[in-house]
Amino acid sequence: MDEVTVKERHRKAIEKAVRIFGTQAALGRAIGMTKQGIYHLHNADRVTIWVALRIEEATGGKVTRADLLPRAFDGYVPRKKRCAAE
């Protein structure tokens, strides 16, 4: 998997999670981080598995661990869950 593709996919996944919650602060509250932490995630090259799992859970699977960590979870298919933003 191309490094540029991985970074862009990660960035788009963070942006999608922020759109679901409306703000970086709201996403941060949902996963136990600050808005500054979410800003850092958006600009980082990768996230930890803990963060990926928390975002997947908070978004009800609308943003998956595979979106955030495509190399680790290539081919992963999530179960449908309720989004915490709804």
C-alpha positions as CSV (number, residue, x, y, z in Angstrom):
1,M,0.0,0.0,0.0
2,D,1.4,3.4,-1.0
3,E,2.4,5.6,1.9
4,V,0.7,8.7,0.5
5,T,-2.5,6.7,0.1
6,V,-2.3,5.4,3.7
7,K,-1.8,9.0,5.1
8,E,-4.6,10.4,2.9
9,R,-7.0,7.6,3.9
10,H,-6.2,8.2,7.6
11,R,-6.7,12.0,7.3
12,K,-10.0,11.5,5.5
13,A,-11.2,9.1,8.1
14,I,-10.4,11.6,10.9
15,E,-12.2,14.3,8.9
16,K,-15.3,12.1,8.5
17,A,-15.4,11.3,12.2
18,V,-15.2,15.1,13.0
19,R,-18.1,15.7,10.5
20,I,-20.2,13.1,12.2
21,F,-19.8,14.7,15.5
22,G,-19.8,18.3,14.2
23,T,-16.6,19.5,15.9
24,Q,-13.2,18.3,17.0
25,A,-14.2,19.0,20.6
26,A,-17.3,16.9,20.3
27,L,-15.4,14.0,18.8
28,G,-12.8,14.4,21.5
29,R,-15.4,14.2,24.2
30,A,-16.9,11.0,22.7
31,I,-13.5,9.2,22.7
32,G,-12.0,10.7,25.8
33,M,-9.6,13.2,24.2
34,T,-9.2,16.9,23.9
35,K,-9.9,18.9,20.8
36,Q,-6.1,19.5,20.6
37,G,-5.6,15.8,20.6
38,I,-8.0,15.4,17.7
39,Y,-6.2,18.2,15.8
40,H,-2.9,16.3,16.4
41,L,-4.5,13.0,15.1
42,H,-5.6,14.8,12.0
43,N,-2.1,16.0,11.2
44,A,-0.3,12.8,12.4
45,D,0.8,9.9,10.1
46,R,-1.1,7.3,12.1
47,V,-3.2,6.7,15.2
48,T,-2.9,4.1,17.9
49,I,-5.1,1.0,18.0
50,W,-6.8,2.4,21.1
51,V,-7.8,5.6,19.2
52,A,-8.9,3.6,16.1
53,L,-11.2,1.3,18.2
54,R,-12.7,4.3,20.2
55,I,-13.5,6.2,17.0
56,E,-15.0,3.1,15.4
57,E,-17.2,2.6,18.5
58,A,-18.2,6.2,18.8
59,T,-19.2,6.5,15.1
60,G,-21.1,3.2,15.2
61,G,-18.8,1.8,12.5
62,K,-19.2,4.7,10.1
63,V,-15.4,5.2,10.5
64,T,-13.7,1.9,10.9
65,R,-10.4,0.8,12.4
66,A,-9.5,-0.3,8.8
67,D,-10.1,3.3,7.6
68,L,-7.7,4.6,10.3
69,L,-5.2,1.7,10.2
70,P,-5.5,0.2,6.7
71,R,-2.2,-1.8,6.9
72,A,-3.2,-3.5,10.1
73,F,-6.9,-4.2,9.3
74,D,-6.9,-4.7,5.5
75,G,-10.0,-6.7,4.7
76,Y,-11.7,-6.1,8.1
77,V,-15.5,-5.9,7.9
78,P,-17.2,-4.2,11.0
79,R,-20.5,-5.1,12.5
80,K,-23.2,-2.4,12.4
81,K,-23.6,-0.4,15.6
82,R,-25.3,2.7,16.8
83,C,-23.4,6.0,16.4
84,A,-22.8,7.9,19.6
85,A,-23.4,11.2,17.7
86,E,-27.1,10.3,17.0
